[in-house]
Amino acid sequence: KKDFVGKKAVIKLRDGKPRWRLVYLHIENDGRDVVGSEPLFAGDRLVGSITSGAYGHAVGKTLAFGYVTADAAVPDASLTVSMLGDRFPARVLRVPAYDPKNERLRS
């Protein structure tokens, strides 16, 4: 469109650096499931939150997606997630977790 309300803001977002990044995480915990909205920390600094997650039975890991600040969205970055009052280590994954040979899949 030639002109519309908010055009300057849209151009600024389009041409700027992203503020938030979606990351894929492996969470090392004691079997608790994420439900969404759990906070993510880099040290003591709040950097984002979990959007969704579940236990990946085929890979034997708790996996989650979350939005974090652009500076925290580095592959292999160490974060922590707060779940039910406890903090657990979380690592930003470089590639999707999967079991290509179905070695873990058992009936």
For each residue, the residues with C-beta under 8 A, 3 or more apart:
1: 4 7
2:
3: 7
4: 1 7
5:
6: 9 10
7: 1 3 4 10 11
8: 11 12
9: 6 12 13
10: 6 7 13 14
11: 7 8 14 15
12: 8 9 15 16
13: 9 10 16
14: 10 11
15: 11 12
16: 12 13
17: 70
18: 21 70
19: 69 70
20: 48 67 68 69 70
21: 18 67 68 69 70 72 73
22: 51 65 66 67 73
23: 48 65 66 67 68 72 73 92 93
24: 63 64 65 92 93 96 97
25: 40 50 53 63 64 65 66 79 81 90 91 92 93
26: 61 62 63 90 91 93 97
27: 34 53 61 62 63 64 81 83 88 89 90
28: 62 88 89 90 91
29: 32 62 81 83 88
30: 88
31: 55
32: 29 62 83 84 88
33: 53 54 55 62
34: 27 38 50 52 53 54 62 64 81 83
35: 38
36: 50 51 52 53
37: 49 50
38: 34 35 49 50 81 82 83
39: 46 48 49 50 81 82
40: 25 46 47 48 49 50 66 68 72 79 80 81 90
41: 44 45 46 47 79 80 81 82 87
42: 45 47 72 77 78 79
43:
44: 41
45: 41 42
46: 39 40 41
47: 40 41 42 68 69 71 72 79
48: 20 23 39 40 66 67 68 69 72
49: 37 38 39 40 66 67
50: 25 34 36 37 38 39 40 53 64 65 66 81
51: 22 36 64 65 66 67
52: 34 36 64 65
53: 25 27 33 34 36 50 62 63 64 65
54: 33 34 62 63 64
55: 31 33 61 62 63
56: 59 60 61 62 63 97
57: 60 104
58: 98 99 102 104 105
59: 56 63 97 98 99 104
60: 56 57 104
61: 26 27 55 56 97
62: 26 27 28 29 32 33 34 53 54 55 56
63: 24 25 26 27 53 54 55 56 59 93 97
64: 24 25 27 34 50 51 52 53 54 81 90
65: 22 23 24 25 50 51 52 53
66: 22 23 25 40 48 49 50 51 81
67: 20 21 22 23 48 49 51
68: 20 21 23 40 47 48 72 73 79 92
69: 19 20 21 47 48 72 73
70: 17 18 19 20 21 73
71: 47 74
72: 21 23 40 42 47 48 68 69 77 79 92
73: 21 22 23 68 69 70 77 92
74: 71 77 92
75: 92 93 94
76: 91 92 94
77: 42 72 73 74 91 92
78: 42 89 90 91
79: 25 40 41 42 47 68 72 89 90 91 92
80: 40 41 87 88 89 90
81: 25 27 29 34 38 39 40 41 50 64 66 87 88 90
82: 38 39 41 85 86 87
83: 27 29 32 34 38 86 87 88
84: 32
85: 82
86: 82 83
87: 41 80 81 82 83
88: 27 28 29 30 32 80 81 83
89: 27 28 78 79 80
90: 25 26 27 28 40 64 78 79 80 81
91: 25 26 28 76 77 78 79
92: 23 24 25 68 72 73 74 75 76 77 79
93: 23 24 25 26 63 75 96 97
94: 75 76
95:
96: 24 93
97: 24 26 56 59 61 63 93
98: 58 59
99: 58 59 102 103 104 105
100:
101:
102: 58 99 105
103: 99
104: 57 58 59 60 99
105: 58 99 102
106:
107:
